[in-house]
Structure formats: structure tokens, C-alpha cells
Amino acid sequence: MARIADLKVISRASVLHYKSGAARNLRQIGEELGVANVVEGSVQRAANRVRVNAQLVDARTDRHVWGQTYDRDLADVFAIQSEIAKTIADQLQAKLSPREEDAIQRSPTSDISAFDLYTRAKDILLRTAFVGKAHLLEAVDLLNQAVARDPSFFDAYCQLAYAHDALYFFGLDHTSARLALAEAALQAASRLRPDAGETHLARGRNLYWAYGDYDGALAELEVARQTLPNDARTFKLTGLIQRRQGHWEESTRNFERAVELNPRDIETLVLNVAGNYSLLRRYAEAKQWLARVLAFEPNDAFTKVWLASVDLDWKADTLPLHQTIDSIRATNPAPAPNIAHWWLGCTLAERDAAAAKDALIALGEEPINFPTDNVLFNRPFAEGVIARMTKDAEKARSAFTAARAEQEKIVQAQPNYGPALCVLGLIDAALGRKEEALREGRRAVELLPVEKDSMNGAAMVKYLAMIAAWVGDKDLACEQLASIIRRPSRPAL
């Protein structure tokens, strides 16, 4: 149904928040989602049979518009889905183009087992915020199994391209080999359905994440939007690209448009909309958007931490973040890694070495990823920073030496990746290797200039300033900070 331009269809991710079996006020749900009609139903499976109940309700009046029960073989489940979509479109008097009718009728795969593998992988990829290398590789494995069972499984190839691109873009495997795997998955999708909106969406993401080709990516997303009119991802990706280009107002508008189609997408609300306002230093507006998330998801720890962190960026006040993390840990002593990243950042800002060690333990083997910078630090680097805080020069040097050995391997594997180089520069600065540190920091800025990437480019400049400060070049540090002080960016911890 989301493919029908004549309808406004809310994303599945937002609807999943309304749990089945619980008493639900459809009028309230309609108001919260900004829709006039609600489709609800249930699916029961027994062996190779499936029963699907579906009904259409006018949310404004609670009037039952249509309903039907389907008892079929499990193999017919996708045909049932098509019938329901077509019937609801008819009931709402939506006009379908031939392309839209064809899209509704097409089954994703004839292999139920392949579809199950695909669904499990997609659930992993839909997780809020930073997924992590292990989970991405798990999704890749599931999707490879799916396409092995059904080599014509178009949607699986699109998700496979996404997973490979994510591994490359987030610096988890920024290598030509990973890029080739992403391209192979994308080519497979293109051969199957070259004109599909999902193909253009996947190509647009690939051009953005893998090549930094912003104009090419935006052109692909514009084509994708013609056949995916209700897909929030096209607006979200457009906003992400415009942010990299430094077009902050346009970026924010597209994120807000994505939220209209997916109003309970916490990632977009927190990282993108509120994130933009924070980077623009419009902190009061950032807080308003974060409060909006907590209004419908009051126990979401990720959003609570982001809201508390605004005062750290705005007023250099660590207390709200400190108290929020303590409150979360009181109910969950082993916080999720994305919370532990914030905990570590807060302890470093407070120069609390003992708490920093606890936060580092909570992170486990996860690379350290301070939010919005897209720069990954290894564990020995953090250990070195903590040792410096306690004036243990010998332990700090040992930790930074170990950190350098790890980071040098990463840089050798991906020598033209700015974020990896800037980390090596910081490590060399800590080891007193002044010339190498400055060369690496400057090279990172050259590889990822602010003019090319308004987000990560500013981070490279920030870390060059830190390198300069650590090696005692105060003039260079101040010069670099002055160059980005008026640009949207997060302060360095």
C-alpha cells in the first residue's frame, strides 16, 4: 500500500509501537499518526495453513468500513497481502496506476524460508542507532542464505547492498573488498528490477555512502520517490546528504517530512531532527523534539541520554547527563553499548578516571563511537587517556603503544579514510611523535574537507585541533578551532 501515491501510508516502524492484544483507542491512534483510516488485523499460522484477519476502520468515527478473514495455504500468504492492499485501495477510492497495480500484485519471493531469513536480517538492520559490526555481519549472513535459496529475491539483494554499504561507510570495513560486495549485491538487484524505486533508493545510498557522490545520489532518490511516495527513507537520505553538503535548513525540512511518514521513528527524531538542531546550536528546539519522543516513549533510555546531553553541549554542564546515566544504570547495571558510549564521554568530561574505567568495561569489545562524529576509537586508546588522567605516564605510554599497533593496521587497510587517520594522529600525539601526528591530522582534513562533508569534515578539523594542542602547538589548535567555531558541529569532549 505504501507504493500507492494516492494514499498517505504511515511506516510499519511507527505502527509497531501499538501492540496487538492491548486495548486501543483508534481515534487517538489516528490523531497521533495523522491518518483518517486505520488497518488492523492478525495472522495465525498452523503447520502449512494461515489465517489472516484484516479490517479497515475510519479512525475519526470508529466506523467499521471493511473486514475479511482469509484461510489459505501458507504458500498463498503473499497473494493474501496483495488482495488486502487492492481491496483497501478500492474502499478508499484511491486511483492506482498500472505500475502501482503491478507492484501490489508482485510477490517478494516464492520461498517462505528465504523470506523468513530476509525478515530476520531486516529486523537487525532496522534497529535504532548504531547497529555494530557483529550485527551487520549477522544480517549479511542471513541475506546471503536468503538469496542462495532464491537467487531472484530482489528485496534481499537491496538489503544486502545496504548492509555492505553500512560496513564500509561507518568505518567498520572501509575496504575495496567490502565495496565490491556492495556493488555485486546492487548489480544483482539492478538486473532483476532496473526501474524499481528500491533499486534507485539502493543506488542512491550507495553513491552517498560509498563514493560521496551527493549529486548523483540525490538524482537517484528523486527517481525513487516517484514510485515510493510514502517511503520515509527517501526523505531521510535526502536530508542526510544535504547535511553533508552544508544545506542545513533543507536537510532539517526533509527530516521533518520523513517524520510525517514515520512519526515514531526514534532514530530520525533523535539523531536527525534533534541532532540537526543541536549541531546548529539551536538547543531549545532540539530539546523540544526530544521531549516529543519521550511523550510517546517515556522509558527510551537512548532519547533520555540525548536530551540530557544537550546541556553538556549547550552549557558545558555534565550534571543532567551524569544523573540520567546513573538513573538508567540503577535499573540496568549493564547499559546498552550506545548508552555506555555516552557514559564514557561524560566521565571523561568530568575527569573521573574510576567511573571511566567502569564505562569502558560496560562497552565490552565495542569500538568507542562518540555520537555524531563517525570516528571509531579502540579500547587501548581510551585506556591511555584514562591513565593520563591519573598521571600514570608508564601505563599511558603502554596503552597508547598498543593502541597505535591496532590503529596502524586499520590505516594500512584503508589508507585514504580520514577518520582512521585522525585517530592515529591523536595516538601519535599522545606518544610525543609530533611530526607524524600533525602530518596524519592534516592528511585526515585533506581527505575529508569541510567543503566536501560538513559533518565529518568539521570533526576532522576538531581532532586536528586536539592533536595540535596535545603536541603543544597552541597557535595551530586555536587556528583550527576558529575555522569551525561558527560551523554546525559538536564540541569535543
Residue, then its C-alpha position, 0 to 999 in steps of 0.5 A: m500500500a505504501r507504493i500507492a501515491d494516492l494514499k498517505v501510508i504511515s511506516r510499519a516502524s511507527v505502527l509497531h509501537y501499538k501492540s496487538g492484544a492491548a486495548r486501543n483507542l483508534r481515534q487517538i491512534g489516528e490523531e497521533l499518526g495523522v491518518a483518517n483510516v486505520v488497518e488492523g488485523s492478525v495472522q495465525r499460522a498452523a503447520n502449512r495453513v494461515r489465517v489472516n484477519a484484516q479490517l479497515v476502520d475510519a479512525r475519526t468515527d470508529r466506523h467499521v468500513w471493511g473486514q475479511t478473514y482469509d484461510r489459505d495455504l501458507a504458500d498463498v500468504f503473499a497473494i493474501q497481502s496483495e488482495i488486502a492492499k487492492t481491496i483497501a485501495d478500492q474502499l478508499q477510492a484511491k486511483l492506482s496506476p498500472r505500475e502501482e497495480d503491478a507492484i501490489q500484485r508482485s510477490p517478494t519471493s516464492d520461498i517462505s524460508a528465504f523470506d523468513l531469513y530476509t525478515r530476520a536480517k531486516d529486523i537487525l538492520l532496522r534497529t535504532a542507532f548504531v547497529g555494530k559490526a557483529h550485527l551487520l555481519e549477522a544480517v549479511d549472513l542471513l541475506n546471503q542464505a536468503v538469496a542462495r535459496d532464491p537467487s531472484f529475491f530482489d528485496a534481499y539483494c537491496q538489503l544486502a547492498y545496504a548492509h555492505d554499504a553500512l560496513y564500509f561507510f561507518g568505518l567498520d570495513h572501509t575496504s575495496a573488498r567490502l565495496a565490491l560486495a556492495e556493488a555485486a549485491l546492487q548489480a544483482a538487484s539492478r538486473l532483476r528490477p532496473d526501474a524499481g524505486e528500491t533499486h534507485l533508493a539502493r543506488g542512491r545510498n550507495l553513491y552517498w555512502a560509498y563514493g560521496d557522490y551527493d549529486g548523483a545520489l540525490a538524482e537517484l532518490e528523486v527517481a525513487r520517490q516517484t514510485l515510493p511516495n510514502d517511503a520515509r527513507t527517501f526523505k531521510l537520505t535526502g536530508l542526510i546528504q544535504r547535511r553533508q553538503g552544508h544545506w542545513e535548513e533543507s536537510t532539517r525540512n526533509f527530516e521533518r517530512a520523513v517524520e510525517l511518514n514515520p512519526r515514531d521513528i526514534e532514530t530520525l527524531v533523535l539523531n536527525v531532527a534533534g541532532n540537526y538542531s543541536l549541531l546548529r546550536r539551536y538547543a531549545e528546539a532540539k530539546q523540544w523534539l526530544a521531549r516529543v519522543l519521550a511523550f510517546e516513549p517515556n522509558d527510551a533510555f537512548t532519547k533520555v541520554w540525548l536530551a540530557s546531553v544537550d546541556l553538556d553541549w549547550k552549557a558545558d554542564t555534565l550534571p543532567l547527563h551524569q544523573t540520567i546515566d546513573s538513573i538508567r544504570a540503577t535499573n540496568p547495571a549493564p547499559a546498552p553499548n550506545i548508552a555506555h558510549w555516552w557514559l564514557g564521554c561524560t566521565l571523561a568530561e568530568r575527569d573521573a578516571a574510576a567511573a571511566k574505567d567502569a564505562l569502558i568495561a560496560l562497552g565490552e569489545e565495542p569500538i568507542n563511537f562518540p555520537t555524531d562524529n563517525v570516528l571509531f576509537n579502540r579500547p587501548f586508546a581510551e585506556g591511555v587517556i584514562a591513565r593520563m588522567t591519573k598521571d600514570a605516564e608508564k601505563a599511558r605510554s603502554a596503552f597508547t603503544a598498543a593502541r597505535a599497533e591496532q590503529e596502524k593496521i586499520v590505516q594500512a587497510q584503508p589508507n585514504y579514510g580520514p577518520a582512521l587517520c585522525v585517530l592515529g594522529l591523536i595516538d601519535a600525539a599522545l606518544g610525543r611523535k609530533e611530526e607524524a601526528l600533525r602530518e596524519g591530522r592534516r592528511a585526515v582534513e585533506l581527505l575529508p574537507v569541510e567543503k566536501d562533508s560538513m559533518n565529518g569534515a568539521a570533526m576532522v578539523k576538531y581532532l586536528a585541533m586536539i592533536a595540535a594542542w596535545v603536541g603543544d602547538k597552541d597557535l595551530a589548535c586555536e587556528q583550527l578551532a576558529s575555522i569551525i567555531r561558527r560551523p554546525s558541529r559538536p564540541a569535543l569532549 
